[in-house]
Structures are given as structure tokens and as C-alpha cells.
Amino acid sequence: GPCMMIPIIRFFSRKKIIVTIHGLDWQRSKWGNLATKCIKFGEKMAVKYADEIIVLSDNVKKYFKDTYNRETNFIPNGVNKPKIVEAKIILKKYNIKKDDYILFLGRIVPEKGIHYLIEAFNNIKTDKKLVIAGAASDTENYYQELIKKSQDNKNIIFTGFVQGKELEELYSNAYIYCLPSDLEGMPLSLLEAMSYGNCCLTSDISECSEVIENMGVTFKKSNVSDLILVLQNLCSNDVLVNKYKKSAQDYILKKYSWDVIVNSTLKLYER
């Protein structure tokens, strides 16, 4: 969106311009026709006038090359090693403890695929709970649809927006972290979940599968039947879940080290 202003900057100054593209925002369902066209126009202005473009995934890098024949710089998000904490606040507030729940944590928007997760959870046999943590983002109608889908299942918990110690506890004590998205840029919540040593289950879109590689589990995008099978298998196989938990943290901290990412960013700006 802000890239629509680049021609004006170019006209009035000789300043260098670096654009960071977090994802293909025009694909998000919340935008109407006019907004989508404006964002697409901004994308074209970035391609034409920016001195450098940073992208956060190989898939977006490929998109710019295939669509505009424009080279970009892949510099992803990074993650720090967190402190694992006990379930105290969440035990008191939601009556959930370690390995007691499947966690989704993120914005409550349609492209995150939370409706797939709720439908799948309603069709598996487990004593785990499903925790949906996050707030609606201009999508109150969608939020209410999710609550309606969940009304007959007392094991589905909506926390609303979370932060601080409660957020840390949710990440620290989940049995599985699930991100069933149809669309992502670079999912920081997925990096965070793995940094806490979680077994992560995601859709097989490249923005997620590139992150977890073989250190997590994927299901076919938008496919509830496949999600049911994978989710049921993980809920019935704690040995497999613990195998992924043991390797997740070391893998993600090494792959997305802030030291490497900051150095890459500085080199680009200095150039």
C-alpha cells in the first residue's frame, strides 16, 4: 500500500528506496475491489521504482521474478530463544495445563483457515481442548461465525487478544500448535511456536512448509478431511508429537537467527 507514494518521492528527491514486502496483501479476502487494485498498483510501483525489494519468503521471491522479472532479496523474520514457563495464568483462567490443548494463535481472519481447524476438531476423538487465541481484525462477522461453529463443543476456548505472560504460557504448554492458513506472508507466530519447542501442524502452503521443513507436520491446504486424519494421528500419538517437540527449538533458532538476518539487512542498506 505505501508503495503507491514512491513516484512522488522519486519526483521530489534522490533518496534511495528499499521496500519490504511481507506478503501478497492484495490476496487477502478483507479487501474490496478498489482496495485490491490500489494495493496491486503499489506493488507495481515498488517493482518499477524501488532500488531494492526485501521479501520474507521464497514463494514471494518467485512471484516477483515470474510476474515482473524483478530480482528481490530474501531476508526472513527472525526469532529469539524464549523462556519456557509453567501454566499458571491459563490454568486459573481457562482450566488448561501442559499438553492439554491444541493451540491456534494469530489474527482471526478468514485466510488463517481457523474454520477448517474448528470443523476438523469437531470430528476427531480426543480429550484435548482447542484454544483459539487472538482478536478479530476488521472481521467481526467471521469471528461470530467461528463462535457459532463451536457452540456445541465445550472443549473449544476463545481467549480473545493475549499478550505478556499469558501469551508465553500458551506457547510454552501447548500439545500442538496449528496454523491452517490459506495465505501467509512470513508467519512470525509459527517461528515463535517452534522456538518454544512446539510440535507444529500447518497447511502445506510454501510459506509454512518452507519454515518447518521436516521438523513439523503439514496437511493439504483447505482440505478438512486431510486435516482430520493428521490431527487425529497426532492426538493419538504423543511419541510422535514429542519427537517433533525435541527438535523444533534448536532447528528454528539456527535457521532464523537474528544475528544472520540483521547482518543481511545491514549489508543491503549499506550497499
C-alpha positions as CSV (number, residue, x, y, z in Angstrom):
1,G,0.0,0.0,0.0
2,P,2.6,2.7,1.0
3,C,4.4,1.9,-2.3
4,M,1.8,3.9,-4.1
5,M,3.7,7.0,-2.9
6,I,7.1,6.0,-4.4
7,P,6.7,8.0,-7.6
8,I,6.1,11.2,-5.5
9,I,9.3,10.5,-3.5
10,R,11.2,9.9,-6.8
11,F,9.9,13.2,-8.2
12,F,10.9,15.4,-5.3
13,S,14.2,13.7,-4.1
14,R,17.0,11.4,-5.0
15,K,16.7,9.3,-1.9
16,K,17.2,5.6,-2.1
17,I,14.2,3.5,-1.6
18,I,14.1,0.0,0.0
19,V,10.7,-1.8,0.2
20,T,9.9,-4.8,2.4
21,I,7.1,-7.0,1.1
22,H,5.7,-9.1,4.0
23,G,3.2,-10.9,1.7
24,L,0.9,-10.5,-1.3
25,D,-1.6,-8.4,0.6
26,W,-3.9,-7.9,-2.3
27,Q,-4.9,-11.6,-2.0
28,R,-6.5,-11.1,1.5
29,S,-10.2,-11.5,1.5
30,K,-10.9,-8.4,3.6
31,W,-10.1,-6.0,0.7
32,G,-12.8,-4.9,-1.7
33,N,-12.2,-4.4,-5.4
34,L,-10.9,-0.8,-5.2
35,A,-8.6,-1.6,-2.3
36,T,-7.2,-4.6,-4.1
37,K,-6.5,-2.5,-7.2
38,C,-4.7,0.2,-5.1
39,I,-2.5,-2.4,-3.4
40,K,-1.7,-4.1,-6.7
41,F,-0.8,-0.6,-8.1
42,G,1.5,-0.1,-5.1
43,E,3.2,-3.5,-5.9
44,K,3.9,-2.3,-9.5
45,M,5.3,1.0,-8.2
46,A,7.7,-1.0,-6.0
47,V,8.8,-3.1,-8.9
48,K,9.4,-0.1,-11.1
49,Y,10.9,2.5,-8.8
50,A,12.3,0.8,-5.6
51,D,16.1,0.5,-5.5
52,E,15.8,-2.8,-3.6
53,I,13.0,-5.1,-2.5
54,I,13.1,-7.4,0.5
55,V,10.8,-10.4,0.6
56,L,10.1,-12.7,3.5
57,S,9.6,-16.0,1.7
58,D,11.0,-17.9,-1.4
59,N,7.4,-18.1,-2.7
60,V,7.0,-14.3,-2.9
61,K,10.6,-14.0,-4.4
62,K,9.5,-16.4,-7.1
63,Y,6.2,-14.4,-7.6
64,F,8.1,-11.2,-8.3
65,K,10.5,-12.9,-10.7
66,D,7.8,-14.8,-12.6
67,T,5.4,-11.9,-12.7
68,Y,7.7,-8.9,-13.2
69,N,11.1,-10.4,-13.9
70,R,12.2,-8.4,-10.9
71,E,15.0,-9.7,-8.6
72,T,14.4,-9.4,-4.9
73,N,16.3,-10.1,-1.7
74,F,15.1,-12.9,0.6
75,I,15.6,-11.8,4.2
76,P,13.1,-13.6,6.5
77,N,11.9,-12.7,10.0
78,G,14.0,-13.9,13.0
79,V,13.2,-15.3,16.4
80,N,14.8,-15.2,19.8
81,K,15.1,-18.1,22.3
82,P,12.2,-17.7,24.8
83,K,11.9,-18.8,28.4
84,I,9.6,-21.7,28.8
85,V,7.1,-21.0,31.6
86,E,4.6,-23.1,33.7
87,A,0.9,-23.0,33.2
88,K,-0.4,-20.7,36.0
89,I,-2.5,-18.0,34.5
90,I,-4.0,-20.2,31.8
91,L,-4.7,-22.9,34.4
92,K,-6.6,-20.5,36.6
93,K,-8.3,-18.6,33.7
94,Y,-9.2,-21.5,31.3
95,N,-8.5,-24.6,33.3
96,I,-5.9,-25.9,30.9
97,K,-2.4,-27.3,31.7
98,K,0.6,-28.6,29.9
99,D,-0.1,-30.8,26.8
100,D,-3.8,-30.3,27.5
101,Y,-4.7,-28.3,24.3
102,I,-4.2,-27.6,20.6
103,L,-3.3,-24.0,20.1
104,F,-4.1,-21.6,17.3
105,L,-2.6,-18.1,17.9
106,G,-2.9,-15.3,15.4
107,R,-5.3,-12.8,13.9
108,I,-8.9,-14.0,13.5
109,V,-9.3,-13.6,9.7
110,P,-10.6,-16.0,7.1
111,E,-7.3,-16.6,5.3
112,K,-5.9,-18.1,8.5
113,G,-8.2,-21.1,8.0
114,I,-9.5,-21.3,11.6
115,H,-12.9,-22.6,10.3
116,Y,-11.1,-25.7,8.9
117,L,-9.5,-26.3,12.3
118,I,-12.7,-26.0,14.2
119,E,-14.5,-28.3,11.8
120,A,-11.7,-30.9,12.0
121,F,-11.6,-30.7,15.8
122,N,-15.3,-31.3,15.9
123,N,-14.8,-34.5,14.1
124,I,-11.9,-36.1,16.0
125,K,-11.9,-38.2,19.2
126,T,-9.7,-36.6,21.8
127,D,-9.8,-35.3,25.3
128,K,-7.6,-32.3,24.3
129,K,-9.1,-28.8,24.1
130,L,-8.8,-26.4,21.2
131,V,-7.6,-22.9,22.2
132,I,-8.3,-20.1,19.7
133,A,-6.1,-17.1,20.8
134,G,-6.4,-13.8,19.0
135,A,-8.6,-10.9,18.1
136,A,-10.8,-10.2,15.1
137,S,-9.1,-7.8,12.6
138,D,-11.9,-6.0,10.8
139,T,-13.6,-9.4,10.7
140,E,-16.2,-9.4,13.5
141,N,-18.7,-11.3,11.3
142,Y,-16.1,-14.1,10.7
143,Y,-15.4,-14.2,14.5
144,Q,-19.0,-14.7,15.3
145,E,-19.3,-17.4,12.6
146,L,-16.4,-19.3,14.4
147,I,-18.1,-19.0,17.8
148,K,-21.3,-20.3,16.2
149,K,-19.4,-23.3,14.7
150,S,-18.0,-24.0,18.2
151,Q,-21.1,-23.5,20.3
152,D,-21.9,-27.3,20.8
153,N,-18.3,-28.2,21.8
154,K,-17.4,-27.2,25.3
155,N,-13.7,-28.0,24.6
156,I,-13.2,-25.1,22.3
157,I,-12.0,-22.0,24.1
158,F,-11.7,-18.5,22.6
159,T,-9.4,-16.3,24.6
160,G,-9.5,-13.0,22.6
161,F,-6.3,-11.0,22.3
162,V,-3.5,-12.2,24.5
163,Q,-0.1,-10.8,25.4
164,G,2.7,-10.9,28.0
165,K,2.8,-13.7,30.5
166,E,-0.4,-15.3,29.3
167,L,0.9,-15.4,25.7
168,E,4.1,-17.0,26.9
169,E,2.2,-19.7,28.9
170,L,0.0,-20.6,25.9
171,Y,3.1,-21.1,23.7
172,S,5.0,-22.9,26.5
173,N,2.4,-25.6,27.3
174,A,0.6,-26.5,24.0
175,Y,0.4,-30.1,22.9
176,I,0.3,-29.0,19.2
177,Y,0.4,-25.6,17.6
178,C,-1.7,-25.4,14.4
179,L,-1.6,-22.9,11.7
180,P,-4.2,-23.9,9.0
181,S,-3.7,-20.9,6.7
182,D,-4.7,-20.5,3.1
183,L,-2.5,-17.4,2.8
184,E,0.6,-16.2,4.7
185,G,3.5,-13.8,4.2
186,M,6.1,-14.9,6.8
187,P,4.2,-16.3,9.8
188,L,6.0,-15.0,12.8
189,S,3.7,-16.9,15.1
190,L,4.9,-20.1,13.6
191,L,8.6,-19.2,14.2
192,E,7.6,-18.3,17.8
193,A,5.7,-21.5,18.3
194,M,8.7,-23.6,17.1
195,S,11.1,-21.5,19.3
196,Y,9.0,-22.7,22.3
197,G,9.6,-26.3,21.3
198,N,6.2,-27.0,19.9
199,C,5.1,-29.7,17.5
200,C,3.7,-27.6,14.7
201,L,1.0,-28.6,12.2
202,T,0.4,-26.3,9.2
203,S,-1.2,-26.2,5.8
204,D,1.2,-27.2,3.0
205,I,1.4,-23.7,1.5
206,S,5.0,-22.9,0.8
207,E,5.2,-20.0,3.3
208,C,4.6,-22.5,6.1
209,S,6.3,-25.7,4.7
210,E,9.5,-23.7,3.9
211,V,9.6,-22.8,7.6
212,I,9.0,-26.1,9.2
213,E,10.7,-28.3,6.5
214,N,10.7,-31.9,8.0
215,M,10.6,-30.6,11.6
216,G,6.8,-30.3,11.7
217,V,3.7,-31.8,10.0
218,T,1.6,-30.5,7.2
219,F,-1.9,-31.2,5.7
220,K,-3.3,-30.3,2.3
221,K,-4.4,-26.7,2.2
222,S,-8.1,-26.1,2.7
223,N,-8.7,-29.9,3.0
224,V,-10.7,-30.6,6.1
225,S,-10.7,-34.4,5.6
226,D,-6.9,-34.4,5.5
227,L,-6.7,-32.2,8.5
228,I,-8.9,-34.6,10.4
229,L,-6.7,-37.5,9.6
230,V,-3.5,-35.7,10.5
231,L,-4.9,-34.1,13.7
232,Q,-6.3,-37.4,14.9
233,N,-3.0,-39.2,14.3
234,L,-1.1,-36.5,16.3
235,C,-3.6,-36.6,19.2
236,S,-3.3,-40.3,19.4
237,N,0.5,-40.5,19.1
238,D,2.3,-38.5,21.8
239,V,5.6,-40.3,21.0
240,L,5.5,-38.7,17.5
241,V,4.5,-35.3,18.9
242,N,7.3,-35.4,21.4
243,K,9.8,-36.3,18.7
244,Y,8.9,-33.0,16.9
245,K,9.0,-31.1,20.1
246,K,12.5,-32.2,20.9
247,S,14.0,-31.0,17.6
248,A,11.8,-27.8,16.9
249,Q,13.6,-25.2,19.1
250,D,17.2,-25.9,18.1
251,Y,16.3,-26.1,14.4
252,I,14.3,-22.9,14.2
253,L,16.8,-20.8,16.3
254,K,19.6,-21.9,14.0
255,K,17.7,-21.4,10.7
256,Y,16.2,-18.0,11.7
257,S,19.0,-16.5,13.8
258,W,18.6,-12.7,14.3
259,D,22.4,-12.3,14.0
260,V,22.4,-13.6,10.4
261,I,19.2,-11.7,9.5
262,V,20.4,-8.4,10.9
263,N,23.7,-8.7,9.1
264,S,22.0,-9.4,5.8
265,T,19.7,-6.4,6.3
266,L,22.6,-4.0,7.2
267,K,24.6,-5.2,4.2
268,L,21.7,-4.4,1.9
269,Y,21.1,-0.9,3.4
270,E,24.9,-0.1,3.3
271,R,25.1,-1.2,-0.3
